[in-house]
């Protein structure tokens, strides 16, 4: 559609006037009328502009090659909206990109749905959309379609984002838990628990806590590409360790494959500040969400090549082999602790950290 | 992933217990842990089950033919969640299906993101997911991937749904405002304003109002197929008339093409009960949202064939030719009223009806 240009009154005939200096979202921004158009044309489209989005049709249309496609969706309700290392906009783009990447897909096109609470500062929306645009450029994807809704005060917490994405599967990637066999090695692409703890500490700032922690939120498509370029056929499983943390992924893997996983705690990369913050808050860092880390299961013979590939990329410089898949068929994930004890890693029960993503 | 089966205590060893008789959503349902798995395995997957969804991977993977693909997203915040003729689940599926259909695409795969307010009755969630499943079956699409988040009381209004979808473009369809030329005819696929007014009257029920109005929410892919099968090359533009109503679509069309549209009010189908309700509420029915109606622009010579095709389908039995595109280049949409007057149809300014979809 054509831009809705506010026309200054010339004292005669037809004119479209915009309310000057509007600073906050009002219910009418969600009505599908002129104010919705102003929101889209004034704030969203200029920041995300690309030929597919610019049509502003109800759907984006693009060419696809014959092959396999991945399709994913996630909702984002993180609180606060801005935190060290990122914000809800970056999170929404990266989370969706990462879900596609760990399927072995090259992420291509994203959609974004916004639920805005009446009264939200338009400057906040501008910052979030700017951040989406930056993250999309970083990830090499385009945001091609979207939607906005407005709800009354007290019916949302400022701003929720939902993003979906599609990507084209690499023909050389063959990923799935069914390919995991005893002897395979378990890698993690870097330090754990940074996202969840950075967000938690940001919340606690109200109480005067300070830290240098930053969320690890980042688009992992490039890092996954490095890994698959190096040893595609020997990479058998990838999963980003978001809600539920590293523990969630490892416990799931053991449960689904039925094999015992053995993990060496001393090999799990964790920043000292993150470990300290987790201890202070009484959290197990393995349960805490990451937004820029994945678990890879690779054939034993390819583990070194896989690690080299990961470490050659800035987002994988601290990648580490943390354990292996064993032949025992009890579906448990056991961790050898730093002091030499053993404990079972379980899927976290419920909500360690509400609204972390 | 494998189902998480609650295991009854046998007084020894490992066991997974579920909290019996849980009736409402708690924050921990959103944590990505065992309770999230119970929500998904206990309520969502059984209702939407299909081979792609059942993998419960972070993304669904499927084959696509080479060609053009459409991709769309929408958020749904309708209030109340249930209304005569539908509910938020049916709305989310149909809305996304319809956005794809009016692009000339055959809808294929949908995603669903749920934002749940703490305290939501699980029975409500069951009903909504049941309704999604029914609508998806009716539309011939599969819900293949999804996400759930939980926010605290007072941070949502019970339940919001975001759905995205992908579809494959019909090679014979060539739709777009750029194809519209003077002489083209404007059709509407049936009665207008039923959805918005049915929802509004449902809200007003608290005040003792009653009506027989029902939302028109329905998946339009089949009806669009009938039309395109009959005269694909002569159909130049389709748009579903949702937020902003018929007026929004017509004003946009005039504005974007730059041509004058002339509409005959006597030809616009509207149910008497709907017209009465609109008058009572002081609303222009042309501004009111529909969820099962589209506007079609067709070549003049194909108008009769197009109408026959539409009327041969149950969802298009009241389709009508309502006007035409003229040669005057003023970008206005003019309506000849029932009493023979003339008025300009404008895009509604803002929120006539908040949270209608």
Interface residues (C-beta under 8 A of the other chain):
Chain A: X1 X2 X26 X27 X28 X29 X30 X31 X32 X33 X34 X35 X36 X37 X57 X58 X59 X60 X61 X62 X63 X64 X65 X66 X67 X68 X69 X70 X71 X72 X73 X74 X75 X76 X77 X99 X100 X102 X103 X105 X109 X111 X112 X113 X114 X115 X144 X145 X146 X147 X148 X149 X150 X151 X152 X154 X155 X156 X157 X160 X162 X164 X166 X167 X169 X239 X240 X242 X243 X244 X248 X252 X255 X256 X289 X347 X348 X349 X350 X351 X352 X353 X354 X355
Chain B: X1 X2 X26 X27 X28 X29 X30 X31 X32 X33 X34 X35 X36 X37 X57 X58 X59 X60 X61 X62 X63 X64 X65 X66 X67 X68 X69 X70 X71 X72 X73 X74 X75 X76 X77 X99 X100 X102 X103 X105 X109 X111 X112 X113 X114 X115 X144 X145 X146 X147 X148 X149 X150 X151 X152 X154 X155 X156 X157 X160 X162 X164 X166 X167 X169 X239 X240 X242 X243 X244 X248 X252 X255 X256 X289 X347 X348 X349 X350 X351 X352 X353 X354 X355
